[in-house]
Every structure is written in structure tokens, then in C-alpha cells.
Amino acid sequence: MSALLDNAIGSIRVGVQDYRSPDDHRYLSAVRNYYAGILLLAKEVLVRRFPNEDPDILIAAQLKPQAGPNGTVEIVPAGRTTIDFQTIGRRFDDLGIPFDHKLLNELNRIRNDIEHRFSPLGRTAIIEAIAKGFPAAGQLFRLLGEDPVELLGDEWAEMLQSQALFIAELEACQKTLEAIDWRSGTIAEAKLVCTECESNLVQQADPENTDQDDADLSCRACGAQLDVGEVIEKTVEDVLGAEAYLRAKDAGEDGPYYDCPECDKGTFIDFEAACANCGFTYTSDGRCGICHATIPVADILQDPDRTLCSYHQYLMEKDD
């Protein structure tokens, strides 16, 4: 077993053992060690996939060119920092290693959130952190061709149990939300996100309540009482944030969600033509009354009664 893999297995084991401990003060240590082990697994994947290359280059966070002998150029690590959850996805992509980026992004988010919390970690939050690391660990073991049962033994069984516990908690929370008549299909299908800790373990106090505005929400992971409008706004960002990034990056376009002129939350969804929070919609059909060109949603939201494209709006104002 390589030193990298040995350290990865050791870190995961220590993390799971800390998680088992009845001492609440070891919960942060549990997440740190567990996630450090998963990151080491990812580095082992890189090193194994390219056995003839320098491991220091493969796992360096940044690289730089340097003059080599006889007029050549060498690529060397720029500093001693190695890849983290935020950068390893790009490295996998660059080297053609298939991996689900969402898994890494989620681990990075949870790790950062837990590191910067001011309140003590509860056991439910740790169960979620361990459970959400499980799919990434499983995929990395498959890329390595290693058997996690053989390498981790009881700790792998504990990870499986955490996954099952989290799924059970999530299902219980979602069951309390089933009666709500959400204004948005996007929200109805989404896992709500806590505005305090970004957990998906959001629950409703009265499972029989059907009114979105009357939903009394709280987080089972951190215990926070939540405002339903803020939860909807956070969930819209969580669900549609990736699409918003791609629209801006690839096409220079806005959307798919905008600030609502009625409730001032970033919850107006263009493909639903309505606000997920307050239900605001506009009467315009979205086309210019003269040339029938599409009017951008952002322009309509600034003036919901607008019926002209920018060009004909300009001509009309100029004539006035």
C-alpha cells in the first residue's frame, strides 16, 4: 500500500472513530480527519493514473514553467500548496478522469461551513457531513480499484450506517413538507436549504399545513428557526446557481432567476414566469408589440407593463 493510500485510510478511520465518540468536542475533528482522508484518496487516484509522472506535479495546487537544461522548459510546482476540494475537480477534468463535480463541491461547502461555524456541532450535522462524503469516497475507491470493505472494515460499515441515518432523517423532514402547496414547481421538487448551515434537513412544525406563507420551518441539523421566504431564496440559488453561472459564462445572459419587483427576493424564475416566493407574475407575453422580438425578462421585471423591445422603447421615448 502506498503512503498516500495508507494515510487516506488512517485519516478516514480516525474521523469515523471521532464521530463514534460520545464527546461532542471531537465532532469537528471527525469532519476534519474524514474529509482529509477523502482528499488523500483523490490524490492517490491522480498518482496511480499517471505512474510515470512526478507526484508532486500531479497534486500541486499551482504549476509554473521554469528554465531547464539545454534550453528546455520544465513545469514545476509553484509553492508547497497541494490541490483541495475546490481545485481537484478541475485537475481531474484536465487529465480526463471521470468524476462527479457536484460531490466535490458539496464536500468543500460542508467543510468550509463547519470550519467557520460559531455554534457547537450537533450529532445530526455530523451524520450529514459523514453521509454526504460517502458517495465521493465510494467513487474514488472504484477509480482506484480498491475494496473499501477490505481496507476500512468496521469504519466502512459505520459510513454506510451514517448514509442510511441521513437518508432516514431527510425523508422524515421532507414528509413534513409534503402537504404544502408550493407556488413553484422548482421548489416543490427541490430539497430545501437551511439559510444558517446549508443543510437539507429542513422541516415544518405542522405537517398538515398546506399554506406556503404559513410554513413554520426549522433546521434539524443546526436547530435554527427559519424564515420561509429566505429558505426559498436560498433553495432557488442552490438549485439554479449552476445554470446561472453557465448562462453568464457561455452566453453572457442573465437568469434563470432574478430579483422579484414585488417581494425583493431573488426568487423570480424565468422559465416559470413567476416568483417562487410571492407568486408575482407579469401580464406581458414577453414580445415587442411592434417587431415581436423577445423582451428580456430583466427589462420586463423593471417595468411589468412593458410591451416594447429596447429599440422601439427608445424610439418612442425619443419621439416624446
Secondary structure, DSSP 8 states (H G I E B T S, - for coil): --HHHHHHHHHHHHHHHHHH-S-GGGHHHHHHHHHHHHHHHHHHHHHHHSTTS-HHHHTBS-EEEEE-GGG-EEEEESSS-B--HHHHHHHHHHTT----HHHHHHHHHHHHHHHT-SS---HHHHHHHHHHHHHHHHHHHHHHT--HHHHHTHHHHHHHHHHHHHHHHHHHHHHTTTT---S-HHHHHS----TTT--S-EEES-TT---GGG--EEETTT--EE-HHHHHHHHHHHHHHHHHHHIIIII----SEE--TTT-SS-EETTTTEETTT----S--SB-TTT--B--HHHHHH-TT--S-HHHHHHHHHH-
